[in-house]
């Protein structure tokens, strides 16, 4: 016997709270580091260039593997398909978060180790990570749609878009 599926609103709210908490943690880390890291006399351009390049590489990695999931089986009931879709969404969201967060975490180490490091070194990495998280982790139409497309590739509706209050794509109109 399967457990009852929570209504879409609490799932979407809980997911948004989780994503917001994960993203907000980078701000809290920055505030804490501002008390222990020095403010550099000049802006560290070298580390920022590396962070931006790492952000581009992370974006490409996220586009390649961050939304990859097997399609739902057509033998599943609608309830089981929706349950699996939500579980897979959360797993993929956490994986995408870990990839996006790596730049900020590496920037913490760089801020302490590099001779021109400091709070600005961390802030550069945190901003790059936050941009990646807004694009790939926050449950907006793009990430939800990409995961839903992968789940529905076998023909079984996932209900993932509807769980976030987004409309399912309609037929393509050709002129």
N, C-alpha and C positions, 0 to 999 in steps of 0.2 A: 504494500500500500504506500502510495507516495504522499508526501506532506503537501498541504495546501499551498498554492502559489500566492505569495503576498501580492497585494494590489500594486499596480504600476506606480502610483504616486510615492509610496514609501520606498520602493526600490530606487527610483530615480533620485529622490531626496537623499537617501543614504549614500548613493554613489556620488552625488555632488558634494556631500559633506566630506566623504573620504578624499575625493580629489582636492577639494579646497584645503583640507587639513594637510595633505601631503605637500601641496604647493606652499602653504603658509609656513610650513616648517623651515623652508629655506630662508624666509624673512626672519624667523626667530633665531636661526643659526647666525644670520648676519648681525642681528642686534647683539647677541652674545659675543661674537667675535670682535665687534667694534670696541669692546672694553679691553681686549687683550692684544689686538693687532695695532701696529702703528699706522698712522696715515702717512703715505709716502710723500716725498717732496715733489715728485713729478708723476704724471700718469703713466702706468706701466703698459706701454703699447705692445711690447713683445708678447707678454702673457695673454693680452686681449686678442691678439691675432690668432694665437694658438687656440684659444677658447672658441673663437668664431669658427675656425676650421674644424675643430672637434664637434661643434654644433651642427655644421653642415654634414659631417660624416655620420653623426648620430641620427640626423633627420633622414638621410638616405637609408641607414640601417633600419630605422623605424618604419619607413615606407616599404622596405623589402620584407621584413619578418614580423613587424609589430601588429599586423592585422591578419596574419595567416592562421587559419583554423579550418579543420575539416568541415564540410557541409553537414547539416543535420540529416539524420536518416529519415527517409520518407515514412518509415514504419512507426515512428514515434507519434504518440498522441499530441494534440496541440498543447496540452498542459506540460507534458514531458519535454517537448521541443522548447517551450518558453523557459522552462526551468534550466535546461542545458544552455540555452542562449545566454541567459543571465549569468550563469556560472562561468561560461567561457569569456563573456565580456569582462567580468571582474578579473579573471586570471590574466587576460591580455592587457588590461588596463594597468595592473601592477607591474607586468613585465615592461610595458612602455614607460612607466614611471621610473623604474630602475635604470633603464637605458638613458633617459633624459636627465636623471639626477646625477649620473656619474660625473658629468662635467663640474657641477657644483662641489661634489665631494672631493674630486681631484684638486679643485681650486682652493679648498681649505688647506690641503697639504702644501700646495704651491705658495700660498700666502705666508706660511711659516718658514718654508725652505728657501725660496728664491731671495737673492740679495735685494731685488727691487720689489719684493712682495709686500703685502700689507692688506689692509681692508679692501682697497680698490681691486686687488687681484681676486679676492673672493667675490666681490660684487659683480665683476665682469662675468665670472662663471655662473653665478646665481642668476643673472639676467638671461644668459644664454639658455640655462636650464629651464627657467620659467617660461621663456618663449616656446621652447619645445613642449613643455607641459600644457600650455594653452592650446597648442596645435594638436597634440597627440593624446593627452591624458584627460583633459576636461571633456565630459560627456556631451559634446556639441553634435550638431548634425553631421559633420564630416566624419569624425571617428566612429560614431554610432552607425552611420550609413555604411562605412567600409567594412565593419565587422558584420553587420547584418547582411551585406551582399555576399560575404564569404560563407556565412552560415546558411544562406538561402540558395546557394549555388546548385544544390541538388533538387530544388523544387519545393522544399518544405518551408512554409512561412515560420519565421522565428519569433515575431512579435516584439523584437528588440526596439525597433523604432517607436512603436506604440507605447512601450514601457517608459520611454523618455518623453512622451507627448509629441513626438514627431510624426509627420504624415508619411505613409508608405509611398514609394515612388509609383507614379501612375504610368500608363503606357506612353511610349515615346511618340510624339506627334511629328509627322513629317510634312513639310510643305511642298 
